[in-house]
Amino acid sequence: MWWWMLGLLACVLLLAVVIFFLTAGRRYKVFSEKSLRPPAPLVTDSRQRDDRLKRGFREDRVPPALDAVVIGSGVGGLTAAALLSKAGKRVVVLEQHDQAGGCTHTFQNKGFEFDVGIHYLGQLHEGSMLRVALDQITEGQLQFTRLEQHFDTLILGQRDQRRWGYHIHAGKTEMADSLKKQFPGEEEAIDEFMRLMKVEGTTLKIIPYWLASFLVRSGLLDRISSVFRLAATNHSEMMSRLTKNKDLKALSAYLFYGVPPKDSSFLINALLLHHYKRGAYYPRGGASEFAFHIIPVIQRAGGAVLVRAPVHRILLNQQGKASGVTVLKGQEEFEIHAPVVISNAGIFNTFQKFLPQPVQDKPEIQSLLGLVRHGMGSFLVFVGLDGTKEELGIVSTNFWMYKDNDLDTLMERYSSLSREQVLGNIPMMFITFPSAKDPTSNVRHPGNWCTY
């Protein structure tokens, strides 16, 4: 009985998606091959770059008749602003830092340039969705260099007086083949893990809300696709079904993002590794190239990206809808009005800092905040090295180092330490050489190599 209902539901879903794209396609022409241009020469002049990336807030620099305000200039905020700009909207992006770009910004010190967040990206092969999207919001100006096939090394503790490490290789078949050579006898577990990486599901965001809500409440999502079941299964539990090999379990979740495997989604961890299956890439010219090439798209539509612009409040109209923001400069508060406000400042800042207290106290807001919590923090140490790449033996490979192969216990033990005990008990370390990944680095900063 249920199978024909499932078939009928699938048809309804397909029809809804088709209608959505047909109607949206008539309303907007955002993506176009005509917007792509041949890559221009790399801009290295610091004044030109600062004029774009460090344009400070002034009241007279805020464009008139705004369609939207974006709080925060991270990649999410810049992307939202660029897409709106390509749809003909006038947008201002407000950034409290002195440079636009969020985690894609870079800084210089004593002749060295350091990036702060873009270690490497995947899914940038020709024709990929991410590559198409980045080409559109930068008009084809953002270029990437592919790292070596062996892009990551994972080190799990120390055994027999030596470090015990594994190599991660990119490639549609090479990743699995490499793991099978390093984990003999675990071929079946590796094949199943690779299969689960590629499980596809229905995207709830492109179907009507009422239909998505019905699918969630009825429990039909699991029958339509196993994606939602995998998303709700914690990583440690799922990997325990596949293998008893502790090293393989650790490797499956080595791309650590602040949450132990037992508290994280299996699907997210699997997708992180799958993200690099077709190769790892680094932006030519450094991480700040993201913001440098997105900002002109916003400016050409009459918008602006302004830094040193700390948003103080989100303004609400009499109907309780967002109608703009205020920017606090010294003791003076400036109002900026727009019918749409988009926050790229994080859920806690948005709901606990920017919104009025009566809105914060609403049960639906408190319920939403109760669903999330802060991840484990980390700190970066930036190191500058004098010498050539050959002299220093620098490679583009990234190194992930853990004290042992039980990541759950490792992180649980670390989080229970007092502040005084932390220093001598760092559970993991990530080492990367941005200079070795970017072929323009030695041209822009000859003889200076950086790592963190």
C-alpha positions in Angstrom: 0.0 0.0 0.0 2.7 2.5 1.0 4.7 2.0 -2.2 2.1 3.7 -4.5 1.7 6.5 -2.0 5.4 7.0 -2.1 5.3 7.1 -5.9 2.5 9.6 -5.8 4.4 11.8 -3.4 7.5 11.6 -5.5 5.5 12.8 -8.5 4.1 15.7 -6.5 7.6 16.7 -5.4 8.9 16.6 -8.9 6.0 18.7 -10.1 6.6 21.3 -7.3 10.3 21.5 -8.2 9.5 22.0 -11.9 6.9 24.7 -11.3 9.3 26.5 -8.9 12.1 26.6 -11.5 9.8 27.6 -14.3 8.3 30.5 -12.4 11.6 31.5 -10.9 13.3 31.4 -14.3 10.8 33.9 -15.7 11.3 36.3 -12.8 15.1 36.3 -12.5 18.0 36.0 -14.8 20.8 36.0 -12.3 23.3 33.5 -13.7 24.6 34.1 -17.2 27.6 33.0 -19.2 27.8 36.5 -20.6 28.9 37.8 -17.2 32.1 35.8 -17.3 35.3 37.6 -18.4 38.9 36.3 -19.1 40.9 36.5 -15.8 42.6 39.9 -15.4 46.2 40.1 -14.3 46.8 39.6 -10.5 46.6 42.9 -8.7 49.4 43.2 -6.2 49.5 46.9 -5.5 48.5 47.3 -1.9 46.8 50.7 -2.4 44.5 49.3 -5.1 43.7 46.3 -2.9 43.1 48.4 0.2 40.8 50.8 -1.7 38.5 47.9 -2.3 39.0 45.6 0.7 39.4 48.3 3.4 36.9 51.0 2.4 35.8 52.6 5.7 32.3 53.5 6.7 31.1 57.0 6.3 27.5 58.2 6.2 28.0 59.7 2.7 29.3 56.3 1.4 26.0 54.5 2.1 24.2 54.1 -1.2 20.6 55.7 -1.4 17.4 53.7 -1.9 18.8 50.4 -0.6 17.1 47.1 -1.3 19.0 45.2 1.4 21.5 45.5 4.2 23.9 42.6 4.9 25.6 42.4 8.3 29.0 40.8 8.0 31.3 40.4 5.0 32.1 36.7 5.3 31.7 34.6 2.2 28.1 34.0 3.0 27.3 37.7 3.3 29.3 38.6 0.2 27.6 35.9 -1.8 24.1 36.9 -0.7 24.9 40.5 -1.6 26.5 39.6 -5.0 23.5 37.4 -6.0 21.1 40.2 -5.1 23.2 42.6 -7.0 23.1 40.4 -10.1 19.3 40.5 -9.8 19.5 44.3 -10.0 19.2 45.0 -6.3 21.2 47.7 -4.5 22.9 46.3 -1.4 25.3 47.6 1.3 27.5 45.2 3.3 28.6 46.4 6.7 31.7 44.8 8.3 32.9 45.6 11.8 36.5 44.5 11.1 39.0 46.8 9.2 39.0 44.4 6.2 36.3 42.7 4.2 36.2 38.9 3.7 35.6 37.3 7.1 37.6 34.1 7.2 38.9 34.7 3.7 40.8 37.9 4.6 44.6 37.9 4.9 47.0 40.1 6.9 50.7 41.0 6.5 53.4 41.2 9.1 57.1 41.8 8.6 56.9 40.9 4.9 54.8 37.8 5.4 51.2 37.3 4.3 49.0 35.0 6.3 45.5 33.7 5.6 43.2 33.0 8.5 40.7 30.4 7.3 40.9 29.2 3.7 43.2 26.1 4.0 42.0 24.3 0.9 38.7 23.8 -0.9 37.2 20.9 -2.9 34.5 20.4 -5.5 36.2 23.0 -7.8 36.7 20.8 -10.8 35.4 22.0 -14.2 31.6 22.2 -14.3 31.0 21.6 -10.6 28.2 23.5 -8.9 30.6 25.3 -6.6 32.9 26.4 -9.5 29.9 27.7 -11.5 28.6 29.7 -8.4 32.1 31.2 -7.7 32.5 32.0 -11.4 29.2 33.9 -11.4 29.8 36.0 -8.2 33.3 36.9 -9.3 32.6 37.1 -13.1 35.2 34.4 -13.7 38.1 36.3 -12.0 38.8 33.9 -9.1 41.3 31.3 -10.1 42.5 28.2 -8.3 45.5 25.9 -8.2 45.0 22.2 -7.6 47.1 20.7 -4.8 49.0 17.5 -5.2 47.0 14.3 -5.2 48.3 13.4 -1.8 46.7 16.5 -0.1 46.5 15.4 3.6 48.5 13.4 6.1 46.9 12.2 9.3 49.1 11.3 12.2 47.5 9.3 15.1 49.7 9.2 18.2 53.1 7.6 18.5 53.9 3.9 18.3 57.2 2.1 18.4 59.1 5.4 18.8 57.7 6.8 15.6 54.7 8.7 14.4 51.9 6.6 12.9 50.4 8.3 9.9 48.1 7.8 6.9 48.0 9.5 3.6 44.8 10.8 2.0 44.7 10.9 -1.8 42.2 12.7 -4.1 40.6 10.9 -7.0 37.3 9.2 -7.9 38.9 5.8 -7.4 42.3 6.8 -5.9 41.0 7.8 -2.5 39.4 4.4 -1.8 42.3 2.5 -3.4 44.8 4.3 -1.2 42.8 3.6 1.9 42.5 -0.1 1.1 46.3 -0.3 0.8 46.8 1.3 4.1 44.0 -0.7 5.8 44.3 -4.3 4.6 41.3 -6.4 5.6 39.0 -3.3 5.7 38.0 -3.2 2.1 34.3 -3.9 2.7 34.1 -1.1 5.3 35.9 1.3 3.1 33.6 0.5 0.1 30.5 1.0 2.2 31.8 4.3 3.6 32.5 5.5 0.1 29.0 4.4 -1.0 27.4 6.3 1.9 29.4 9.4 0.9 27.5 9.6 -2.4 23.9 9.1 -1.1 21.6 11.7 -2.5 18.5 13.2 -1.1 15.6 15.6 -1.6 16.5 19.2 -1.0 13.8 20.5 1.3 14.7 24.2 0.6 13.4 24.1 -2.9 9.9 22.7 -2.2 7.0 24.5 -0.6 7.2 24.9 3.2 3.9 23.2 3.8 5.1 20.1 1.9 8.5 20.1 3.6 6.8 20.4 7.0 4.4 17.5 6.2 7.3 15.3 5.2 9.2 16.0 8.4 6.2 15.4 10.7 4.9 12.3 8.9 8.3 10.6 9.0 8.2 10.0 5.3 11.6 11.6 4.8 13.4 8.4 5.7 11.4 6.4 3.1 12.1 8.9 0.4 15.9 9.0 1.0 18.3 7.7 3.6 20.1 11.0 3.7 17.9 12.3 6.6 18.5 9.1 8.6 22.2 9.4 8.1 22.1 13.1 9.0 20.5 12.2 12.3 22.9 9.4 13.1 26.0 10.3 15.1 29.3 9.5 13.4 30.8 7.2 16.1 27.7 5.0 16.1 27.6 4.6 12.4 31.3 3.9 12.0 31.1 1.3 14.8 28.6 -0.6 12.5 31.2 -0.5 9.6 34.4 -1.4 11.4 36.2 -2.1 14.6 39.5 -0.6 13.4 40.1 2.5 15.6 42.5 4.1 13.2 40.0 3.9 10.3 37.2 5.3 12.6 39.5 8.2 13.4 40.4 8.8 9.8 36.7 8.9 8.8 36.3 12.0 11.1 39.8 13.6 11.0 38.5 16.8 9.3 37.7 18.2 12.8 35.5 21.2 13.0 35.0 21.6 16.8 32.6 18.8 17.5 33.6 15.2 18.6 32.4 12.3 16.3 29.9 11.1 18.9 28.2 14.5 18.9 28.4 15.1 15.1 26.4 14.0 12.2 27.7 11.0 10.2 26.5 12.6 7.0 28.4 15.9 7.6 31.7 14.1 8.3 31.2 11.9 5.2 30.4 14.9 3.0 33.5 16.7 4.3 35.8 13.9 3.1 33.7 13.5 -0.1 34.2 17.3 -0.7 37.9 16.6 -1.5 37.4 13.4 -3.5 37.8 15.2 -6.8 40.8 17.2 -5.6 41.9 20.0 -3.2 42.4 23.5 -4.4 43.8 26.9 -3.2 43.0 30.4 -4.6 45.7 31.9 -6.8 46.8 35.1 -5.2 45.8 34.1 -1.7 42.5 33.9 0.2 41.7 37.6 0.0 41.0 37.2 -3.7 37.5 36.0 -2.8 36.4 39.4 -1.4 38.6 41.3 -3.9 36.6 39.9 -6.9 33.2 39.7 -5.3 33.0 43.3 -4.2 33.1 44.8 -7.8 29.9 42.8 -8.6 28.2 44.5 -5.7 29.5 48.0 -6.6 28.4 47.8 -10.2 24.8 47.5 -9.1 25.1 50.6 -7.0 26.0 48.9 -3.8 28.9 49.1 -1.4 31.0 47.1 1.0 32.1 49.2 4.0 34.4 48.2 6.9 34.8 49.6 10.4 31.0 49.6 10.5 29.9 47.8 13.7 26.2 47.1 13.5 24.6 48.0 16.9 20.9 47.1 16.4 18.4 45.7 13.8 15.6 48.2 13.4 12.0 46.9 13.3 9.0 48.7 11.9 5.5 48.9 13.5 4.6 45.5 12.0 7.6 44.0 13.7 9.5 43.4 10.5 13.2 44.3 10.0 13.5 47.7 8.4 17.2 48.5 8.7 20.1 48.7 11.1 22.1 51.2 13.1 25.9 51.5 12.9 27.7 52.8 16.0 30.7 55.0 15.3 32.2 56.3 18.6 29.3 57.8 20.5 27.2 58.4 17.3 24.6 56.0 16.0 23.7 56.1 12.3 20.4 54.6 10.9 20.5 52.7 7.6 17.1 51.8 6.2 16.2 48.9 3.9 13.3 46.5 3.5 15.5 43.5 3.8 18.2 42.7 6.5 20.4 39.7 6.1 22.7 38.7 8.9 26.0 36.9 8.3 27.1 37.5 11.9 26.1 34.2 13.3 22.9 33.0 15.1 23.9 34.1 18.6 25.0 37.6 17.6 21.9 38.0 15.4 19.3 37.0 18.0 21.1 37.9 21.3 22.8 41.1 20.3 21.1 42.8 17.4 17.4 42.2 18.1 15.4 44.1 20.7 15.0 42.3 24.1 11.2 41.6 23.6 12.0 39.8 20.4 14.8 37.8 22.0 12.5 36.7 24.8 9.9 35.2 22.4 9.5 31.4 23.0 10.1 30.6 19.4 13.4 32.5 19.4 14.5 30.8 22.7 13.5 27.4 21.3 15.6 28.0 18.2 18.7 29.1 20.2 18.2 26.0 22.4 18.9 23.8 19.4 22.5 25.0 18.9 25.5 25.5 21.0 29.1 26.8 20.5 31.7 24.3 19.1 35.1 23.8 20.7 37.4 26.8 20.2 40.9 26.8 18.8 43.8 29.2 18.3 46.2 29.8 15.5 50.0 30.3 15.6 51.3 32.1 12.5 55.0 31.4 11.7 57.1 33.2 9.1 60.1 31.3 7.7 63.0 32.9 5.7 64.4 30.7 2.8 63.4 29.1 -0.4 60.8 26.3 -0.7 63.5 23.9 -1.5 65.8 24.9 1.4 62.9 24.6 3.9 61.4 21.4 2.4 58.0 23.0 2.4 55.1 21.0 0.8 51.5 21.7 -0.1 50.3 18.8 2.0 48.3 19.5 5.1 49.1 17.7 8.4 46.5 16.7 10.9 48.1 15.4 14.2 46.1 13.7 17.1 47.6 12.4 20.3 45.7 9.0 19.8 43.1 7.4 17.7 40.1 7.8 20.0 38.9 11.2 19.1 35.8 11.1 21.3 37.8 10.4 24.5 40.5 12.7 23.4 38.2 15.7 23.1 36.1 14.8 26.2 39.2 14.6 28.3 40.5 17.9 26.9 37.3 19.8 27.5 37.3 18.7 31.2 40.8 20.2 31.9 41.3 23.3 33.9 42.9 26.3 32.3 46.2 25.6 34.0 46.2 22.0 32.6 45.4 22.8 29.0 48.9 24.1 27.9 50.6 20.7 28.2 47.7 18.6 26.9 46.9 19.9 23.4 44.9 17.0 21.8 45.4 17.9 18.2 47.3 20.1 15.8 46.7 21.2 12.2 49.8 22.3 10.2 49.5 23.9 6.8 51.8 25.9 4.4 49.6 28.4 2.5 52.7 29.7 0.7 53.4 26.3 -0.8 49.9 26.0 -2.2 49.9 29.3 -4.1 52.3 29.6 -7.1 52.1 33.4 -7.0 53.3 33.5 -3.4 57.0 33.6 -4.2 56.3 36.4 -6.8 54.3 38.5 -4.3 56.6 37.8 -1.3 59.9 36.4 -2.5 61.9 34.4 0.0 59.1 34.5 2.7 57.2 31.4 3.5 54.4 31.1 6.1 52.8 28.3 8.0 50.4 27.8 10.9 
